[in-house]
């Protein structure tokens, strides 16, 4: 599927550089076990010059934490030192999303956190096990056609193709069979220790929020502060997972329709019946009007555009489709060794799959499918039981975890955040951004709330909300 533009970037370059001595542990640290070997960062990210202040490193860890003396792999890490070392609070570790995002790249770009956080914390992140530089597989994870299955024959071919692809990937990645988030939790604690931090200060984004939740559950006494931005709900079964993903996509589309008013100059569809135009586009796609794209491909456009959120871009896409021109579309690849180990595709045959399609279409009559069906498709045929099956979080930290979510988030819907907050009880505190987009940190109000929590350990009052901008 090389003809399609990437929505979710894939980082495949390998770190290089001369090894330097590991930084001495901080005073009073509890460092034990393997140490980080820090290096000069490689010049391997387009348009991101090497910053001499940022150091890259590797931490050798067990492939299988149940066999700590067995095979190992290297976790790739990047660290940006606090600008104001005299007022340095400690180390903030960022948990990247995806699954499949590179935390090394985010630290090297230096654009993830506010100037105040960059002043007061060393910021550190990593490529999670099974991703990019941390034993990421050297194989294609793109989904072959058909993405939307329409028969038992499609279902059977998909399972066969998935298993063949996984066998090829397994041969290129030491951690392919051990890339679940519970294993990543052990990696995160080893990283905390190697950095010389007694307790963890953590900001997880999207899929990285599952890492934060499960760390807090396993190591509650080692938590200083944990932010969960754009919250994943790991308690859902397959049906509820698909349904709530579709609901989030539909909610985002509804908000987009409201935005595209007759007076909205930047909306290419202003003055038209937006839902009717979109419905006609999908009906034409069903008839093969936009080769090589199917209606499923085109139905992913609202999820891709509104995650940013780019409403004007979505309006232009739909207007172009209505005129007969399809934009370039790329379905996001899933790092299935991570995702499928955490979220079982417990779908035995086409009849069960078809029921999920009906569930999604009932929840999202305009968007039709939602991202959940894409994830299920990617994991059909994965060996059961999975390493890290869905479960409610059981967190007992002294300080509540801080949850942050947009009301209109097409990828991690607000219903996920409210459900996780309810499950955490007094051990969680939800801050609501009343606007749109996947990710809410980076705005004046949300920065103020999150930064005070991370720096000064101030937990915001219950019901805290930030207005849309």
Secondary structure, DSSP 8 states (H G I E B T S, - for coil): -TTS--SS----------B-------TT----S---EEEE--S-STT----TTEEEEEEEEESSTTSTTS-EEEEEEEEE--S-GGG--EEEEEE--TTT--HHHHHHHT-SS-HHHHHHEEEEEE--TTBTTBT--SS-----S-SS--SHHHHHHHHHHHHHHHHHHHTT-TTGGG-SHHHHHHHHHHHHHHTT-SSEEEEEETTHHHHHHHHHHH-GGGEEEEEEES---TT--HHHHHHHHHHHHHHHHHHHHHHS-TT-TT-TTTTS-HHHHHHHHHHHHHTTTTTT--HHHHHTHHHHHHTTT-HHHHHHHHHHHHTT-----------HHHHHHHS-----SHHHHHHHHHHHHHH-TTT-S-HHHHHHHHHTT--SS-TT---------SS-EEEEEEEE-SSS-HHHHHHHHHHHGGGEEEEEEEEESS--TTSHHHHHHHHHHHHH-----TT-EE---
